[in-house]
Amino acid sequence: MTSTVKFDLHTHHHRCGHAIGTIEDYVKQAIEYGLHYIGISDHSPYFYSDEDQLYPTIAMAKSEFVPYIEEVLRLKEAYKDKIHVLLGVESDFFPNHVNIYRDQYLLHPIDYIIGSVHYVQDVNIFKKDRWDGLSTEQQIKVKEEYYTLIQQSAKSGLFQILGHIDAMKGFYPAFSDIKTDIIEQTLKIISDSDVAIEINTSGKTKDCGGWYPADDILERALYYNVKVTFGSDSHKPERICDDFDLVRKRLKEIGFKEWAYFVEKKRVMTSL
């Protein structure tokens, strides 16, 4: 019986301004934890901005992107006998700027790109007071705009993975109870677009607890044959692979048989 391939595709480091540790710290920790693959996927710069670092506590500077790529590639080579280091990036999705981002990514040997929606109506999804005073209809509108952006990101062809697809519940757990069939539509589109979604275990660090996405979404994802992958979304080295075995167990209980990691933008399916 083959042993499980252990991987984590979603990690951050000091360049984004809200994580700690160097990339090498994450690689060394991954080796210590017995991972086969460690994906480095820090927040992409705001490429559309004239400023070098538009939000210094959210994402890396534009001038840091090439040094970031070079550092990951150097570590990939340096540690190749101990672990596979994958070059990834967590990319914001802005419909009006897709081609600016696409052109940047085509310049580099990226293994995978995680597409994450972090802004709805130009407001960060994690802004705690964004829901204050909204009517039921307004809440539904915000939720549907969020998932419309996720649909567009799936269709863009830019991403191999979609990040934390119900993360808007992070600091507003009631988000999950806002009634709309938009998630069902979204999962159909993700399936048709043949993009994977991640099980992201960082939700446990937010008010919502638990993981992104919730079990009911994963059950529907399986129904639509949406591929899944794993990411801790670690912002400190010791959180690498957090809950990996619990996620595996849960996915098997739901009915999944395999999940994915990515090398040179090619999806590799491995049994749970």
LOFI-808729 format. One record per residue (C-alpha): residue number from 1; residue in three letters; x, y, z. Coordinates in nm, 3 decimals. Example, Ala and Ser with C-alpha at 12.3 -4.5 7.8 and 13.67 -1.06 7.14 Angstrom:
<rs>
(1,'ALA',(1.230,-0.450,0.780))
(2,'SER',(1.367,-0.106,0.714))
</rs>
This chain:
<rs>
(1,'MET',(0.000,0.000,0.000))
(2,'THR',(0.143,0.337,-0.102))
(3,'SER',(0.185,0.595,0.170))
(4,'THR',(-0.004,0.921,0.157))
(5,'VAL',(0.160,1.209,-0.028))
(6,'LYS',(0.184,1.486,0.231))
(7,'PHE',(0.166,1.841,0.098))
(8,'ASP',(0.062,2.195,0.180))
(9,'LEU',(0.012,2.439,-0.106))
(10,'HIS',(-0.083,2.754,0.082))
(11,'THR',(0.182,2.931,0.290))
(12,'HIS',(0.292,3.289,0.346))
(13,'HIS',(0.608,3.455,0.475))
(14,'HIS',(0.737,3.794,0.589))
(15,'ARG',(0.716,3.972,0.250))
(16,'CYS',(0.337,4.012,0.267))
(17,'GLY',(0.368,4.215,0.586))
(18,'HIS',(0.137,4.006,0.805))
(19,'ALA',(0.317,3.671,0.827))
(20,'ILE',(0.635,3.576,1.011))
(21,'GLY',(0.938,3.379,0.902))
(22,'THR',(1.149,3.346,0.590))
(23,'ILE',(1.067,3.110,0.305))
(24,'GLU',(1.354,2.890,0.422))
(25,'ASP',(1.193,2.867,0.768))
(26,'TYR',(0.885,2.718,0.603))
(27,'VAL',(1.089,2.475,0.393))
(28,'LYS',(1.284,2.353,0.695))
(29,'GLN',(0.965,2.316,0.900))
(30,'ALA',(0.802,2.121,0.617))
(31,'ILE',(1.099,1.882,0.608))
(32,'GLU',(1.077,1.838,0.985))
(33,'TYR',(0.705,1.758,0.951))
(34,'GLY',(0.775,1.497,0.684))
(35,'LEU',(0.609,1.670,0.389))
(36,'HIS',(0.680,1.556,0.034))
(37,'TYR',(0.575,1.889,-0.121))
(38,'ILE',(0.572,2.240,0.025))
(39,'GLY',(0.408,2.514,-0.176))
(40,'ILE',(0.520,2.874,-0.125))
(41,'SER',(0.232,3.103,-0.220))
(42,'ASP',(0.265,3.451,-0.081))
(43,'HIS',(0.022,3.731,-0.166))
(44,'SER',(0.078,3.877,-0.511))
(45,'PRO',(0.166,4.245,-0.538))
(46,'TYR',(-0.104,4.490,-0.645))
(47,'PHE',(0.027,4.488,-1.000))
(48,'TYR',(-0.234,4.737,-1.122))
(49,'SER',(-0.119,5.007,-0.880))
(50,'ASP',(0.132,5.280,-0.963))
(51,'GLU',(0.268,5.242,-0.610))
(52,'ASP',(0.534,4.982,-0.541))
(53,'GLN',(0.358,4.854,-0.230))
(54,'LEU',(-0.001,4.973,-0.219))
(55,'TYR',(-0.091,4.798,0.110))
(56,'PRO',(0.231,4.713,0.299))
(57,'THR',(0.053,4.497,0.558))
(58,'ILE',(-0.144,4.294,0.302))
(59,'ALA',(0.079,4.203,0.008))
(60,'MET',(0.437,4.218,-0.111))
(61,'ALA',(0.580,4.509,-0.307))
(62,'LYS',(0.601,4.486,-0.687))
(63,'SER',(0.978,4.523,-0.656))
(64,'GLU',(0.984,4.213,-0.430))
(65,'PHE',(0.811,3.979,-0.674))
(66,'VAL',(1.119,3.880,-0.877))
(67,'PRO',(1.337,3.839,-0.563))
(68,'TYR',(1.056,3.622,-0.421))
(69,'ILE',(1.056,3.402,-0.732))
(70,'GLU',(1.436,3.380,-0.730))
(71,'GLU',(1.444,3.285,-0.362))
(72,'VAL',(1.189,3.005,-0.406))
(73,'LEU',(1.377,2.869,-0.709))
(74,'ARG',(1.706,2.879,-0.517))
(75,'LEU',(1.551,2.689,-0.225))
(76,'LYS',(1.388,2.443,-0.466))
(77,'GLU',(1.735,2.354,-0.590))
(78,'ALA',(1.905,2.365,-0.250))
(79,'TYR',(1.658,2.127,-0.084))
(80,'LYS',(1.571,1.906,-0.382))
(81,'ASP',(1.710,1.594,-0.213))
(82,'LYS',(1.486,1.644,0.092))
(83,'ILE',(1.160,1.794,-0.033))
(84,'HIS',(0.986,1.925,-0.344))
(85,'VAL',(0.957,2.303,-0.311))
(86,'LEU',(0.677,2.437,-0.532))
(87,'LEU',(0.662,2.794,-0.661))
(88,'GLY',(0.313,2.928,-0.612))
(89,'VAL',(0.142,3.258,-0.557))
(90,'GLU',(-0.187,3.357,-0.398))
(91,'SER',(-0.330,3.604,-0.643))
(92,'ASP',(-0.602,3.856,-0.585))
(93,'PHE',(-0.875,3.854,-0.848))
(94,'PHE',(-0.979,4.188,-0.990))
(95,'PRO',(-1.190,4.144,-1.308))
(96,'ASN',(-1.070,4.472,-1.457))
(97,'HIS',(-0.703,4.385,-1.413))
(98,'VAL',(-0.690,4.016,-1.505))
(99,'ASN',(-0.458,4.064,-1.801))
(100,'ILE',(-0.208,4.272,-1.601))
(101,'TYR',(-0.176,3.983,-1.355))
(102,'ARG',(-0.173,3.719,-1.630))
(103,'ASP',(0.114,3.892,-1.809))
(104,'GLN',(0.320,3.904,-1.488))
(105,'TYR',(0.270,3.536,-1.410))
(106,'LEU',(0.359,3.421,-1.761))
(107,'LEU',(0.711,3.555,-1.707))
(108,'HIS',(0.793,3.296,-1.439))
(109,'PRO',(0.802,2.914,-1.397))
(110,'ILE',(0.511,2.908,-1.152))
(111,'ASP',(0.380,2.568,-1.042))
(112,'TYR',(0.032,2.692,-0.953))
(113,'ILE',(-0.167,3.007,-0.883))
(114,'ILE',(-0.431,3.028,-0.610))
(115,'GLY',(-0.704,3.273,-0.708))
(116,'SER',(-0.861,3.437,-0.405))
(117,'VAL',(-1.136,3.696,-0.385))
(118,'HIS',(-1.048,3.932,-0.100))
(119,'TYR',(-1.254,4.236,-0.203))
(120,'VAL',(-1.628,4.273,-0.266))
(121,'GLN',(-1.764,4.617,-0.352))
(122,'ASP',(-1.408,4.740,-0.294))
(123,'VAL',(-1.424,4.639,0.074))
(124,'ASN',(-1.204,4.365,0.222))
(125,'ILE',(-1.407,4.049,0.294))
(126,'PHE',(-1.256,4.030,0.645))
(127,'LYS',(-1.357,4.386,0.746))
(128,'LYS',(-1.547,4.318,1.064))
(129,'ASP',(-1.807,4.597,1.047))
(130,'ARG',(-1.897,4.561,0.678))
(131,'TRP',(-2.220,4.377,0.768))
(132,'ASP',(-2.343,4.633,1.022))
(133,'GLY',(-2.691,4.763,0.945))
(134,'LEU',(-2.741,4.569,0.621))
(135,'SER',(-3.091,4.445,0.540))
(136,'THR',(-3.149,4.082,0.441))
(137,'GLU',(-3.169,4.188,0.076))
(138,'GLN',(-2.841,4.379,0.102))
(139,'GLN',(-2.672,4.081,0.266))
(140,'ILE',(-2.789,3.854,-0.014))
(141,'LYS',(-2.657,4.103,-0.269))
(142,'VAL',(-2.312,4.109,-0.108))
(143,'LYS',(-2.297,3.728,-0.090))
(144,'GLU',(-2.405,3.694,-0.453))
(145,'GLU',(-2.147,3.951,-0.564))
(146,'TYR',(-1.880,3.754,-0.377))
(147,'TYR',(-1.970,3.432,-0.554))
(148,'THR',(-2.009,3.604,-0.890))
(149,'LEU',(-1.645,3.715,-0.854))
(150,'ILE',(-1.547,3.358,-0.767))
(151,'GLN',(-1.732,3.238,-1.077))
(152,'GLN',(-1.545,3.491,-1.290))
(153,'SER',(-1.214,3.386,-1.135))
(154,'ALA',(-1.290,3.022,-1.223))
(155,'LYS',(-1.371,3.114,-1.582))
(156,'SER',(-1.062,3.336,-1.623))
(157,'GLY',(-0.830,3.042,-1.689))
(158,'LEU',(-0.569,3.213,-1.474))
(159,'PHE',(-0.586,2.985,-1.170))
(160,'GLN',(-0.526,2.619,-1.091))
(161,'ILE',(-0.681,2.655,-0.744))
(162,'LEU',(-0.951,2.878,-0.596))
(163,'GLY',(-0.872,2.991,-0.242))
(164,'HIS',(-1.100,2.969,0.064))
(165,'ILE',(-1.431,2.991,-0.124))
(166,'ASP',(-1.644,3.078,0.180))
(167,'ALA',(-1.387,3.288,0.366))
(168,'MET',(-1.631,3.578,0.391))
(169,'LYS',(-1.769,3.394,0.695))
(170,'GLY',(-1.431,3.441,0.868))
(171,'PHE',(-1.536,3.726,1.098))
(172,'TYR',(-1.909,3.696,1.026))
(173,'PRO',(-2.020,3.335,1.082))
(174,'ALA',(-2.381,3.427,0.995))
(175,'PHE',(-2.261,3.463,0.634))
(176,'SER',(-2.315,3.086,0.594))
(177,'ASP',(-2.686,3.125,0.678))
(178,'ILE',(-2.761,3.392,0.416))
(179,'LYS',(-3.001,3.207,0.184))
(180,'THR',(-2.918,3.202,-0.187))
(181,'ASP',(-2.859,2.933,-0.449))
(182,'ILE',(-2.551,3.117,-0.581))
(183,'ILE',(-2.310,2.861,-0.427))
(184,'GLU',(-2.473,2.580,-0.623))
(185,'GLN',(-2.433,2.778,-0.947))
(186,'THR',(-2.075,2.858,-0.854))
(187,'LEU',(-1.978,2.495,-0.796))
(188,'LYS',(-2.120,2.399,-1.137))
(189,'ILE',(-1.907,2.670,-1.299))
(190,'ILE',(-1.595,2.565,-1.104))
(191,'SER',(-1.650,2.209,-1.223))
(192,'ASP',(-1.703,2.317,-1.584))
(193,'SER',(-1.387,2.530,-1.561))
(194,'ASP',(-1.192,2.232,-1.420))
(195,'VAL',(-1.036,2.436,-1.140))
(196,'ALA',(-0.965,2.286,-0.796))
(197,'ILE',(-1.079,2.431,-0.466))
(198,'GLU',(-0.871,2.416,-0.150))
(199,'ILE',(-0.968,2.295,0.191))
(200,'ASN',(-0.811,2.578,0.386))
(201,'THR',(-0.764,2.517,0.757))
(202,'SER',(-0.703,2.879,0.856))
(203,'GLY',(-1.074,2.932,0.920))
(204,'LYS',(-1.013,2.785,1.265))
(205,'THR',(-0.806,3.096,1.347))
(206,'LYS',(-1.104,3.326,1.274))
(207,'ASP',(-1.438,3.383,1.449))
(208,'CYS',(-1.612,3.122,1.234))
(209,'GLY',(-1.391,2.837,1.356))
(210,'GLY',(-1.365,2.531,1.132))
(211,'TRP',(-1.229,2.522,0.779))
(212,'TYR',(-1.305,2.682,0.444))
(213,'PRO',(-1.527,2.566,0.285))
(214,'ALA',(-1.788,2.415,0.515))
(215,'ASP',(-1.889,2.049,0.484))
(216,'ASP',(-2.217,2.120,0.306))
(217,'ILE',(-2.026,2.301,0.030))
(218,'LEU',(-1.778,2.014,0.005))
(219,'GLU',(-2.066,1.766,-0.029))
(220,'ARG',(-2.204,1.964,-0.323))
(221,'ALA',(-1.853,2.001,-0.465))
(222,'LEU',(-1.822,1.622,-0.471))
(223,'TYR',(-2.161,1.597,-0.643))
(224,'TYR',(-2.031,1.826,-0.920))
(225,'ASN',(-1.697,1.643,-0.935))
(226,'VAL',(-1.499,1.949,-0.827))
(227,'LYS',(-1.136,1.860,-0.752))
(228,'VAL',(-0.999,1.949,-0.410))
(229,'THR',(-0.658,2.026,-0.264))
(230,'PHE',(-0.512,2.120,0.075))
(231,'GLY',(-0.369,2.443,0.211))
(232,'SER',(-0.309,2.550,0.568))
(233,'ASP',(-0.282,2.919,0.472))
(234,'SER',(-0.006,2.925,0.730))
(235,'HIS',(0.130,3.265,0.832))
(236,'LYS',(0.383,3.110,1.071))
(237,'PRO',(0.597,2.803,1.004))
(238,'GLU',(0.457,2.582,1.280))
(239,'ARG',(0.105,2.593,1.127))
(240,'ILE',(0.221,2.413,0.811))
(241,'CYS',(-0.004,2.115,0.730))
(242,'ASP',(-0.235,2.206,1.019))
(243,'ASP',(-0.519,1.948,1.041))
(244,'PHE',(-0.394,1.766,0.729))
(245,'ASP',(-0.492,1.422,0.861))
(246,'LEU',(-0.828,1.546,0.992))
(247,'VAL',(-0.908,1.697,0.652))
(248,'ARG',(-0.814,1.371,0.480))
(249,'LYS',(-1.043,1.181,0.715))
(250,'ARG',(-1.332,1.423,0.663))
(251,'LEU',(-1.297,1.418,0.285))
(252,'LYS',(-1.307,1.038,0.287))
(253,'GLU',(-1.619,1.046,0.504))
(254,'ILE',(-1.785,1.284,0.258))
(255,'GLY',(-1.695,1.047,-0.027))
(256,'PHE',(-1.386,1.193,-0.192))
(257,'LYS',(-1.128,0.938,-0.308))
(258,'GLU',(-0.841,1.166,-0.412))
(259,'TRP',(-0.708,1.518,-0.407))
(260,'ALA',(-0.461,1.724,-0.605))
(261,'TYR',(-0.131,1.902,-0.598))
(262,'PHE',(0.028,2.089,-0.889))
(263,'VAL',(0.368,2.080,-1.058))
(264,'GLU',(0.440,2.310,-1.354))
(265,'LYS',(0.065,2.389,-1.364))
(266,'LYS',(-0.015,2.023,-1.421))
(267,'ARG',(-0.261,1.869,-1.177))
(268,'VAL',(-0.143,1.553,-1.005))
(269,'MET',(-0.417,1.347,-0.839))
(270,'THR',(-0.317,1.138,-0.539))
(271,'SER',(-0.533,0.907,-0.325))
(272,'LEU',(-0.653,1.028,0.010))
</rs>
